């Protein structure tokens, strides 16, 4: 059963990774780079402070905790435990992969930290804003397609299988729920004192 799942995952990976174009190579290279999104993160923090004033500190704390939990679960816990090679490290796939980025990254790829972090951020942002007001800004939902694009870029550039992405997304959403609940609990405890 596990072998069949891995075969299907590889077939889907090769199909998605094989659908490439020069213009998309450039786009996906920038989408997949972490530093590309630093201005967006800075603007998000500024917007949270401007929009939510004193509540923003707890909200930003929940976002940071989400990323810590998501990233450490994917990178520190799962990758060395599962030891699933990235597709770009699998010998028989070398001539079949369209590798866009220079180098392949770490040896193991399950689960994707990019997917965990981006979906974690999207979910945590929605949760903290939903808790702060009855109707959160509907534009915040655009963070989910953004997370999907960042996650897909990891397949496109040749460094993750689809199941790496799916697992990362689940980890990110789970991390968001844990972080938001934890920060809410801490803030309630301090508010009662």
Wavefront OBJ file of the C-alpha trace (Angstrom):
o trace
v 0.000 0.000 0.000
v 2.750 2.482 0.971
v 4.651 1.612 -2.211
v 1.561 2.305 -4.346
v 1.031 5.658 -2.603
v 4.653 6.626 -3.254
v 4.346 5.611 -6.905
v 1.203 7.696 -7.337
v 2.841 10.619 -5.532
v 5.847 10.372 -7.860
v 3.628 10.233 -10.958
v 1.672 13.298 -9.858
v 4.931 15.083 -9.007
v 6.426 14.337 -12.441
v 3.237 15.497 -14.158
v 3.098 18.787 -12.218
v 6.843 19.400 -12.353
v 6.914 18.565 -16.058
v 4.346 21.241 -16.918
v 6.735 24.174 -17.092
v 7.497 27.227 -19.201
v 10.386 29.731 -19.180
v 8.156 32.566 -17.917
v 6.788 30.335 -15.144
v 10.304 29.262 -14.163
v 11.159 32.870 -13.311
v 7.851 33.444 -11.523
v 8.070 30.250 -9.463
v 11.687 30.927 -8.577
v 10.609 34.198 -6.952
v 7.473 32.703 -5.404
v 9.450 29.917 -3.739
v 12.158 32.198 -2.301
v 11.459 33.030 1.349
v 12.949 36.526 1.161
v 10.529 37.526 -1.604
v 7.744 37.772 0.951
v 9.510 39.874 3.626
v 7.849 43.135 2.442
v 4.429 41.460 2.610
v 5.124 40.256 6.160
v 6.230 43.754 7.188
v 3.084 45.290 5.670
v 0.953 42.668 7.400
v 2.436 43.571 10.800
v 1.938 47.282 10.125
v -1.679 46.626 9.064
v -2.383 44.547 12.180
v -1.014 47.282 14.455
v -2.955 49.981 12.579
v -6.195 47.981 12.440
v -6.227 46.272 15.842
v -4.118 48.605 18.015
v -3.507 46.953 21.411
v -4.824 43.578 20.291
v -2.115 43.429 17.621
v 0.618 42.294 20.031
v -1.252 39.099 20.897
v -2.183 38.545 17.262
v 1.411 38.922 16.092
v 2.511 36.651 18.935
v 0.060 33.989 17.725
v 1.385 34.305 14.161
v 4.988 33.932 15.332
v 4.134 30.951 17.535
v 2.302 29.350 14.600
v 5.387 29.626 12.379
v 7.644 28.250 15.123
v 5.392 25.237 15.721
v 4.797 24.578 12.002
v 8.425 24.984 10.976
v 9.879 22.931 13.819
v 7.316 20.151 13.365
v 8.122 19.862 9.653
v 11.887 20.475 9.749
v 13.151 19.304 13.116
v 10.685 16.525 13.902
v 9.313 14.963 10.712
v 12.105 15.330 8.126
v 14.760 13.458 10.126
v 12.212 10.962 11.475
v 10.521 10.031 8.177
v 13.736 10.341 6.088
v 11.928 10.637 2.768
v 14.325 11.921 0.127
v 13.391 15.000 -1.830
v 12.626 14.070 -5.453
v 15.706 15.978 -6.583
v 17.843 13.603 -4.443
v 16.321 10.428 -5.906
v 18.794 8.951 -8.409
v 16.319 7.468 -10.889
v 14.421 10.785 -11.131
v 17.438 12.978 -11.918
v 16.908 13.060 -15.690
v 13.131 13.481 -15.338
v 13.005 16.497 -13.004
v 12.839 20.100 -14.099
v 14.919 21.677 -11.297
v 14.482 25.447 -11.248
v 16.394 26.363 -8.095
v 20.126 26.081 -7.627
v 20.774 23.075 -5.441
v 18.133 20.842 -3.988
v 17.953 21.929 -0.378
v 18.191 19.509 2.516
v 18.268 15.771 1.969
v 14.762 15.050 3.236
v 11.497 16.660 2.188
v 8.609 15.240 4.225
v 6.924 17.492 5.248
v 7.306 20.773 3.391
v 8.247 23.651 5.685
v 7.151 26.166 3.044
v 3.674 24.622 2.993
v 3.525 24.366 6.788
v 4.597 27.972 7.287
v 2.456 29.534 4.564
v -0.729 27.629 5.421
v -0.008 28.186 9.112
v 0.233 31.931 8.536
v -2.959 32.005 6.451
v -4.946 29.998 9.006
v -3.581 31.848 12.041
v -4.247 35.220 10.446
v -7.836 34.235 9.717
v -8.326 32.843 13.231
v -6.894 35.845 15.101
v -8.822 38.326 12.988
v -12.022 36.284 13.347
v -11.581 36.304 17.117
v -10.976 40.071 17.173
v -14.049 41.111 15.179
v -17.315 39.478 14.184
v -16.622 39.911 10.479
v -12.945 39.683 9.594
v -11.745 41.372 6.444
v -12.754 39.083 3.569
v -9.505 39.942 1.769
v -7.634 37.901 4.358
v -8.989 34.812 2.596
v -6.536 35.615 -0.224
v -3.777 34.325 2.044
v -5.034 30.774 1.378
v -4.517 30.931 -2.422
v -1.158 32.606 -1.690
v -0.235 29.670 0.576
v -1.336 27.249 -2.149
v 0.813 29.078 -4.717
v 3.870 29.061 -2.449
v 3.287 25.369 -1.761
v 2.782 24.497 -5.433
v 6.000 26.345 -6.277
v 7.903 23.716 -4.273
v 6.655 21.009 -6.646
v 7.233 23.202 -9.690
v 10.869 23.926 -8.788
v 11.473 20.204 -8.187
v 12.117 19.914 -4.458
v 8.901 18.428 -3.000
v 6.359 15.726 -3.741
v 2.631 16.570 -3.523
v 2.244 14.550 -0.296
v 5.038 16.633 1.272
v 2.917 19.688 0.485
v -0.345 18.204 1.761
v 1.302 17.107 5.017
v 2.895 20.544 5.409
v -0.447 22.282 4.882
v -2.117 20.085 7.508
v 0.723 20.758 9.947
v 0.441 24.500 9.320
v -3.301 24.635 9.924
v -2.925 22.470 13.033
v -0.121 24.710 14.298
v -2.350 27.753 13.771
v -5.131 26.291 15.918
v -2.680 25.313 18.670
v -0.890 28.680 18.642
v -4.034 30.802 18.576
v -5.644 28.788 21.389
v -2.422 28.960 23.441
v -2.006 32.721 23.040
v -5.717 33.297 23.748
v -5.460 31.218 26.922
v -2.363 33.120 28.088
v -3.958 36.503 27.374
v -7.117 35.514 29.260
v -5.069 34.393 32.242
v -3.211 37.717 32.354
v -6.424 39.695 31.876
v -7.934 38.047 34.975
v -5.020 39.057 37.191
l 1 2 3 4 5 6 7 8 9 10 11 12 13 14 15 16 17 18 19 20 21 22 23 24 25 26 27 28 29 30 31 32 33 34 35 36 37 38 39 40 41 42 43 44 45 46 47 48 49 50 51 52 53 54 55 56 57 58 59 60 61 62 63 64 65 66 67 68 69 70 71 72 73 74 75 76 77 78 79 80 81 82 83 84 85 86 87 88 89 90 91 92 93 94 95 96 97 98 99 100 101 102 103 104 105 106 107 108 109 110 111 112 113 114 115 116 117 118 119 120 121 122 123 124 125 126 127 128 129 130 131 132 133 134 135 136 137 138 139 140 141 142 143 144 145 146 147 148 149 150 151 152 153 154 155 156 157 158 159 160 161 162 163 164 165 166 167 168 169 170 171 172 173 174 175 176 177 178 179 180 181 182 183 184 185 186 187 188 189 190 191 192 193
